[in-house]
Amino acid sequence: MAGSDGEYKVADTQARFAVAVREGRPVNDVSWTPGRVLLSNRRLILASNDGKRTVPLSQLNGLGGRHDANQSITRVSNYVSFDLGDQVLIVAAADHESFERDVYRALLDQRTLMAKHPAVAGGVVQESEWQQARVKIDENGLGAALEQGAFVEFDLDDISGLDAAKRTVDGKKKPVIEVSHTDGDGTSIETHLAGSSQRMRFVEAWLRKGEERSTTNVDLSSRDREVLMALYSGVSPFEIPAFLGIDVDVVEETFERLIELDVVEEVRVRREVTLNSRGRNIASEAMNEQ
């Protein structure tokens, strides 16, 4: 699929696909077609025994969203929807997460945006200038290589907020996405990204996945929240029992639950030991020798 015009292959996978919306109306009798999906940085090709359909990526209005018009679609837990305006195609790949990431790679990898970084740091507005940024998609999120040499990482697990607005960038009104995340030192910052309407729709859709991950719809108990707030305030995990007046075993159980909820990460396990009879004898002899 590589071409002299800079086209290159991004993905080649087995999948099922269907038309969920035709002429602006949901299709009630949707049927899945098994086949092969080829994806480049320029086009999407759906190939089956019935023929081949090519969709230029430049025709895409958006990605995502479910179109569960009937049971045959509802039963499929994961698929990517391609919004072409009056028509929506849906593709359920064998490896959904990998294919979805490849779609965003095809749309955004090596494309340029404008970035203001940091626009806000620690709650204080910065005097940063807009500069060009080259984008790269990876499994953790989005990276942006800035014109002045810095590299900004937007880890999907680190994105705490996302706001879309219109701002004046280099004298022109452009769509801007304000991304709340943290820098390498753990400082809360905002980075602002700007670009064409179509490109920013895809950037926003990809980064929204991070915001969704960090939403607070996790089922936390009051004890869980106490422990989280203590950690956020800088209290050492080992000091939390004394700080909150809670038994060590209860805190350990809370840590286990928070790890399962993917709210905290285990750094190391502290060992709790007690002397046995041999140890007590050795310790006693050592004390007598002093």
Secondary structure, 3 states (H helix, E strand, C coil): CCCCCCCCEEEEEEEEEEEEEECCEECCCCCCEEEEEEEECCEEEEEECCEEEEEEHHHCCEECCCCCCCHHHHCCCCCEEEECCCCEEEEEECCHHHHHHHHHHHHHCCCEEEEEEEEEECCEECCCCCEEEEEEEECCEEEEEECCCCEEEEEHHHCCEEEEEEEEECCEEEEEEEEEEECCCCCEEEEEEECCHHHHHHHHHHHHHHHHHCCCCCCCCHHHHHHHHHHHCCCCHHHHHHHHCCCHHHHHHHHHHHHHCCCCCCCCCCCCCCCCHHHHHHHHHHHHHC
